[in-house]
Amino acid sequence: MKQFIVNIPENKEAIFLSYLKSMNIADFTENEIETSIPDFQKTIVRERIKKYHSSTDQYLTRADLDKKIKMPS
């Protein structure tokens, strides 16, 4: 048996479920997956953003970085 994870827009959910039920070929379980970011990770990201904004002159632009790491042909 194969298992699929499908993301369905909320406005199409009823149609999709109706279609699955009408096929009558598989059992399915509806799972609401709630993803949350732990507070300690949010804190780390916020600190990194503050650090970046306080010293942007130390960072390379994307174009400069591309030039710096480009391998000779």
ABEGO torsion letter per residue (X at the ends): XBBBBBBBBAAAAAAAAAAAAAAGABBBBBBBBBBBBBAAAAAAAAAAAAAAAABAAABBBAAAAAAAABBBX
